[in-house]
Amino acid sequence: MCCLLPPTAQNMEKDPKVFRKKFQHLRLYFSDNLVRPVYEALSTACRKFVCENRLKYGDVILSLVFQDCFSQSLELTAKHLVFRKWTLREEMCLQRTLRMSTNLVKLSLPGKGNDKILILISKHCQLLEDLDISTSYVTDTGLLAICGVEVEEETDKYTEESPENVEPVGNICHLTGKTTRAAAVRARARLDQIKTDPSFLRKLAIGSTGSQELKEKFSLLTAKMKPFIDKRLDQTLQTSWSSKPGFLYTFSQTGCRRLTRLDLTRTNYPKRSLDANGKRILTLGLTRDSVLAALILLQNLKVLKWIDLGEILQLYEMVCEETCQSTPQLQLLLLMDSSLTMDKLEVANRICPRIVKLDISMFNFSFAQQDFLIGALSNQDNSSQEERLNRSSNFIFNFTDLKDLEVQYMDDSRAFNTSIQNCSSILTRICLNKMISISFETLAAVKTFCKNLEVFEVFVDKIYTFNTSSVLEQVIAETENTDWTSLKSLKLGGSIPTGSVLKFLILGCSNLRVLCYSPYEAQAALVTDLLVEQMLAINPCKSLVAFYFEKCFLTEQTFFLLLSSQPRIRYVGILAEWFGMDRRARLAIKAFLRGNNVDVDIDSVHEHDL
């Protein structure tokens, strides 16, 4: 034994010095006496235990005790760790762990990242390739430190307090004769400009961020990004500059330049705080300038999770056009955007040709063309509108390596149906959430032409058919049905007018492992025990692991049918929303499972286990 196991503590250690000594002793014991595969397996088991169990005390400590200087992964992703306030001891343990984790390759700290943590990471975890700081409060200073840029605040109290250097706070109002705030003067001037230029409101309604005016007034942002572009072109460049009053930027020898994945979702919310003098400070979290700088400096970046990534790509192309002869292509594999436009799709196609996954929302989708900006939208006929829809679908499927498509708030069209038939052979996942409508012909096209699809999720407000002369049931009966052996997960929800849609999709899915069905409550009466019996008659689903139905009139008959016919079933739910059973029936099922030692979970469905 290289190190003896420390004695068991009877009470919580309150002395911080003694605690640190014992903690380090325990960590050293495991690191010195366990072979590496056993050590890593024990670390993984502890992480899983913390995720699945809420401890009264010690969950963070337990997650960190198996982290030594050789560890390559640190993940603190349990929800009860992410959304609760940590104690000072837990925060300091994390900081000490990061200082010694020089070989970390993957780090997940959702909700717990801050500027101090990011600066520590940039200094001690320079081999990092995967960083998740989603839902954390960080500022541009922390993100730039990760990119190898040191930010120093320049303060000169003598200059600031000198009466000779005090500038007037605003202008003299010609109505009251009093001095008005400079911010108020600028706001009034901006409002006057909007009143005299109605086209501004039209552009704002369309949602265009790549308008001609933005391109003409782009020199300020270009000046800010010029040092980052120069650093990208010449890695040996060392310089200092000040693009923001009171701040000095310097390229340092630290940073995580090997990053290939960076998760920044939900990190741009504002936070109010007080400085040492009691003055209120309002900071805005991450801004688009720092995200753009990260995109420029981190050349190995393949996944950048940012809610408005399309806008960042537009700015990147504009900056490169002003500073370089050509725009360097990016290695990004993911496009995420909550306010998609045609301009953003075009830019992504040009500079990110290797995109594999699209996570986009079409709630405010616009074409953002010049004829739209001048009000020509109202004068277009249906053929022109159909042509634009064809163009947008072509851009979505123009990524030759696209395998994962996740779209929200999209409306089906013949153009989308045609794209599914012609360009979806390599797709492995399609997720169509919050859809306005979808045709049955498109559902059939997905099943017929997406032979490599493993996950198919649809939540829609309306299912219709292109054939207006026939009812939906007739079209389903007349459509040719094929096998779908690649599908492993099927999730269908929303306004489903008939159970025939589910039976059509499930036929021939011999490897289906996850089946989720969540109709609106108005269609609950259509989901009965008979429907489940018919569904299992056409497809026995012998590989089924999770059966997840809600808002339905299923009874205990379906539950015991699943137990008897599905040898691999592990999850059945949600029994509380099976309106065909009362509370006494659910308690009887729980007693049956407990009494017969049946390993089936009826209380929860874990996404990571599906």
N, C-alpha and C positions, 0 to 999 in steps of 0.2 A: 504494500500500500504506500503510495507516494504521499498521501495526505489522509489523516484520520477524519472520520465523520464527526462533526461538532455535536455536542450534547443537545438533547431536546429542550427547547425553551418552554417554561411553564406559563409565563405571562408575556404580554407584549413589551418589547424592549423600547423604553422611552428615550434612553440616551442615544443621540444620533451617532456618536463616535463608536460606541459599542455595537450598535446595529450595523454600521458599515463594515466593521471588522468581522462580525459573524456572517454577514451576507457574503462578503468576499471569500471567507473561509469555506462556506458551503458551495459556492460556485466553483472554487478551486478544487474541491473534493470531487465533484462530478466530472470536471474537465480532465483531471489527472488520472482518474481510476476507471473511466469507461472508454471502451474503444469507440471510434468515431461513429460507426453505423448505429450502435446502441444509443449513443448520446443524442444523435439526430432524431432517432425514433422516439426517444423519451421526450425530447423537446416538442415534437409534433403532437404527441399524446397530451402533453400539458396544455398546448395551445388549443386543442380540440376540447379538452375538459373545461377550460376557462370560457370558451365560446358557448358551451351547452349548459353551464351551471353558473348561477349567480352566487358568489361567495360573500359572506359578511365582511371579510377582511382578507387581504393578501392576494387578490386575483392578479393585480399588476406585478407584484413581487414574484408570484409563481411563474408568470410569463417571462420575466427577465432573468430568473436564476439560472436558466439553461442557455444564456447568451455569453459566450466568451470571445476571445480575440479571433478565433477561427470560424465563428458562426457566419453563415452567408445569408441568412434570412431572419427578419424580425417582423412579425405581423401582430398588431394589436387591433383587431377588427370587430371584436364582440360589441354588440350594441350597447350593453350596459357599461362598457368601458368608454365608448365613443361619446356618449351623451351625458355622462355624469362628470362632476367636478372632481379632479384628482386632488389628493392631499399633497402637501409640500414634500413629504418623504417620497411619494411615488414619482413626482416630477423630477426630483433630484436623482433618484435611482435611474430614471430613463436617461437623463443627461450624462451620468457617469458611464452608463452602458454604451451610449453612442460614442463617447470619447475613446473607448477601447475597441470598438467594432470596426476595425480598419479593413476587414475583408467582406463587409456587407455588400451583397449584390441586390437584394430585394428588401425594401423597407415600406411597411404600410402603417401609417399613423393617421387615419382619418379622424378629424375632430380634435387632434392634439398637436398639430403643427403650429408653430409661431416663428417669428423672426429669429429668436435666440436659438431655437432648435435647428432651423435651417442653416444658420451660420455654423453651428457645431457640425452638422452633416457635411457642409462644404469643406470643412477643415479636416475631418477625421474619416469620412466615408467616401473617398474619391473614386472607389471602384464601383460605386452604385450604378445600377442599370435600370432599376424599377423603383419609382417613388410615388407613393399615394398619400397626399395631404388634403384630400377632399374634405369638405365641410369644416375646414380649419380657418382661423383668422390669421392671415399672413398679409404682408404688404409687399410693395415692390422691392424694398430693401432685402427681404429674405429670399425672394425668387431670384433676384440678380446675384446674390451670393452663391446660390446653387449653380448659376451659369458662369461663375468665375469673375464677377464684378463686385468690387468693394465700394460701398457707398458711405461717405463720411459727411456729417453735417457740419458746415462751417458756421461758427457763431462768433461774432465780434460785438460784445456787449457795449464797448465804448462807441463804436460806430452807430449801433442801433439807438443808443440813448442820447447821442449828440443832437441838440436842438437844431443845429445847422443842417443836419441830414434828414430831418423830418419832412416828408412830402405832404402836401395837402391831401385830405381824405376824399375829396371829391370836387364838384363844381358848385358855383353859386347858382341857386335856383332863381330864375327871373320872376317867378310868381311870389315866392315868400321872402327872397333875399337872404336865405339861410344856406349854409353849406350842406350839401347832400352827400351821402356815401358814394364812393366810386362804383361799388357793385350795383347800387340802385341806378346810377347813371347808365352803366353798361346794359342793365336789364331793360331800361326804357328805350334805349337805342335799338336793342334787339327786337322789342315789340313793335317799334315803329317800322323797322325793316320788314317784319312779317306782315303788317297791315298794308304796306305799299307793294308787297310782292306775294300775291296769293298763290303763286306756283310753289312756294315753299311748303304750304300746307298740303298741297297735292302730292308732292314728293314724300312728305312725311307719312301720309296715309298709305301710299304704295309700299313704303318700306325700303326704298333704295338707299344703299349706303355707298354705292359706287358712282354717284352722279358726276356730271361734268364739273360742277362747282368744287367738289371735293378734290378732283384731280388738279384743278387750277390753283387751289389754295393748299397745296400739300408740302410746301417748302419747309414749314416749321417742323413737322414730324420727320421729314427726311433729314433735317439737320440733327435731330435727336438720334436717329438710327444710323447715321453715317459712321460713327466709330465702331458700332457692332458689325456693320457690313465689312468694314476694313479688317476687323479681327477675323471674320469668317474667311476672307480671302488670304490673309496672312496671319497664321497662327503664332508667329513670333512677335507680333506687334505688342508693345508695352507703352501705354500712354495714359494720361489723365486729362479729364475735361470736365466742364460744368455746363450741362444742358438745362439745369434747373437752378434758379437762384437759391443760394445757401447750401448747395449740395455738390460734393466733389466725387466724381466717378473715376475709378482706377481698375485696370485689369490686374488681377492677382494670380498667384500660382495655385490657388485653391479652386474648389468647385468640383462638380460632378459632370464632367464633360462626356462621360461614357453613357449617359442616360439614354435609354431607348423608349422608356415609357414614363409619362408624367401625368398624374391625375390631379387636375385643378378645379374640378367641378364644385360649385357652391362655395367659392372662396372670395367672391367679390362683393360681399355685403358690408355695409358701413358699420363702424364701431365708434362710440363716443368714450373718451377717457379724459383724465385730468392730468396736467403736468405738475411739476414741483411747486409752482406758484399758485396752483388752484385754478388755472385757466383751462376752460374746456377745449378739447382738441377733437376734431372730427376727421377721421381718416377713412379712406374709401376702399380699403382692402386692395386686392390686385386690380390694376388697370390694364387696358389693352396695350399700353406702351411696353410694360414689362413682359407681358405674354408674347408680344411681337419680338422683343429682344431675345427671349428664350428660344423662340422658333429660329431665329437667325444664328444664335451662338451654338446651340446644341445640334450639331450636324448629324448625329446618329439617331436622332429622335424619330421613332416610328409611330408612337401612339401619344397624342397630346389631347387630353380630355378637357375641353373648354367649351362652354355653352354656346359661344359665338365664334367658333373656329373659322367659319366661312368668311367673316369680316376680317379676321386676322390674316387669312390668305390673300384677300384683296389688298390689304395694306402692304403685305410683304411684296406682292408683285409691283405695286406702285412705287415703293421705296427702291426696289431693285432697278426699275426702269429709269429712275432719276440718277442713281448712283453707279450702275453697272451697264455694260453694253448688252448683257442678256440676263435673264432671271434664272438663277440656279434652281434646278428641280429639287423637290424634297422627297424624303423617303417615307413620308406619312402613309400609314395603312388605314387610318380612321378619319372620317369626316363627321363631325358632330356640329349641328347648328339648329337653333330653335326658331330662327326667322329666315328661312331659306328663300333665296331669290335665284332667278336665272343667271344673273351675273356671277353669283358665288359658285354655281355649278360649273359654269364655263371656266372660271379661274381654277377650280379644283381639278378639272379635266386637263388643263394645260400644265400645271406645276406639280400635281400629285397623281401621276398616271398609275401608280401601284396600289391605289386604295383598295382594301379588301372588305372594309365594313363601312356602311352608311348608317348613321343614327341621326335622323333629320325630322323636323316638324314642318308641315306645310300649312299650318294654321294661318299664317300671314304671307303665304307664298305669293310672289309677284314676279312678273317678267322683267320689270325695270328697264324696258326699252324706251328709246326717246319718243316714240309715238305715244306711249302711255303717259309720259311726262307732260306732253303738250295737250293731253285731253282727248286723244284719238281713240281711247278704249271704247267709248260709247258709240263710235261710228263703225266698229268692226262687225262683220257678219259672222254667222256660226262657223263657216268654213275656215275663216282666219283663226277663230278661237280653237277649233279642232287642230289646226296646224301647229299652234303654239303648244297645245297639250302633247302632240306628237313629239315636238322638239324637247320638251321637258322630260318626257319618258326616255327619249333617246339619250339625253345627257345622264340620267340616272343609271342606265344600263350600259353606258359607254365605257365604264371602267371594266377592262377586260379581265381583271383578277377578282371582281366582286363576288364574295361568298356569303356575306351576312348583310341582310337588308332589313333595317328597322325604321318604319315610317309611321308618323302620327298625323292625324287629321287629313288623310288623303281621300279623295273621291275617285272611284273607279271610272275607267273610260275604255273605249275600244283601243286607244293607243297603248294603254298600260297592258291590256290583254295581249296585244300583238307583241309587245316587248317581252312578256313572260314566255310566249311561245318561241321567240327567236333567240333570246339572250340570257336565259336563266338556267342553262344546263349544269353549271358548276355551283349554283347556290346551295349552301348547306343549312341556312337559317333564314326564314322570312317571318317578320313580326310586323303585323299591320294593326296597330292600336288606335282606338278612337276614330275609326273610319266613319265617314259619312254614309257611304253605301258601297256595296260590292256586288258584282253580278255573279250568278252561279257559273256562268261560262268561264269567268276568271278563276274561280275555285277549281273547276274541272281542269283548266289549263295548267294550274300549279301542280295538280296531281299527275297529269299526263306528261309534262315536259320537265319537271324538276325531279329527275330520278336520283339525284344525290342529296336531296333535302333530308335533314335529320330533325329539324325543329320547325313547326308551322304553328303560328299563333295569329288569331284573328279576333278582334273585338269590333263589332260593326253595329250601326244603328238600323241598317236596312239591307236585306238580301233580295235582289230582283233578277230579272232575266232580260237579255237583249231582245228576245222574241216576244214582242208585245201581244201577239195573237194567241199565245199559249200560257197556261198557268204554270207556276213553278213546279208543282208535283209532276206534271206531264213532261216538262223539260228534263227533270231529274231522271225519270223513268226511261226517256229516250236517249240519254247521253251515255256513250260508251264508257265503261269503268275499267280501269287497269290496276294491276298490282302496284304497291308502293312499299317495297321491302326496305328501303333506306330510312323511312320515317321512324323516329324513336319517341318523339314528343308531339302531341296534338292538343292545342288549347283553343277552344272555340267559345265565344261569348257574345253577349249583346242581344239584339232583337233577332231571334232565330224562329221563323214562322212555322217550321215543321221539323220533326225529327229525322226526316228523310235526308236532310243535308248531312247530319252527323253519320248516318248509316252509309251514305255514299262515300264519304271521306275515309271511314274506318275500314271499308272493305279492301282486303288485300294487304293490310298493314301487319304483316306477320311478326315484325320485330318491335312493335309498339310497347314502350315501357311506361309512358306517362300519358294519362288521358284526363283532361280538365274540360268541364262543360259548365258555363256560367251564364245562363240566359237571363234576360230581364224577368222581373217578378210576374209580369203580365203573361209570359209564356211558361210559367212554372207548371201549369196543369198538363202541359204536353209531355213533360218528363216524368214517366211512371215506371213501375217495375216491368211492365210489358215492353217498353222501349229498350230497357237494358237487356232483357231476355232476347229480343230480336237482334240486338246489336251483337251479343255474344254468340248467337246462332250463326250469323254470317261471318264472324271473325272471333275465334275462341280467345285470342289475345293471351297466349300462354306465357309471354314474356312480361306481362303487365306488372309493374311495381307500385304505381300510384294511381288511384282512382279518386278523382277529386270533382265531385258534383255539388253545386249549390243552387239554392232557389228552385227546388224541385219537390215532387210528391213521391219520393222513394220511401220505402218502408224497410223493416228488418229483413224482409224476404230477399231484397237485393243484397244486403250485407252478407247473409249466409250463403247466397249464391256465389258471391265473389270468393268467399273463403273456400268453398268446395271446388270451384272450377279454376282458380288462379293459384298455382303453386308458389309463385314468387311475390305475391302481393304483400306489401309492407305498410302502405298508407291508404287509409280510406277516410274520406271526409267530404264535406263538413256535415257531420250528423246533426248538428244544431239547426241546419238549414234544410234538412229533409223533412218537409212538412207532413209527410205521411207517418211520422213517428212522434210519440209524446216523450216526456222526460222519463217516464217509467221504462219505456222500451230502450232508451239510451243507457240507463243505469243497468238494465239486464244484460245488454251487450258488453258493457265494461266488466260486469261480474263474470260473464262467460269467458272473456279473454284472460282475466286474471286467474280464474279457477282452472282453466285448461292450459295455462302457460303458453298462450298464442302470441307470437311476436308480430303484432299488427298495431300500428299507431293510429288512433282515431281522434287524437286531440290536436295534432299539429301536422303540418306538411312543410318540411324544410327544403327550400329551393336547392341548397347545395347537395342534398342527397338524391334529388330527382335526376 
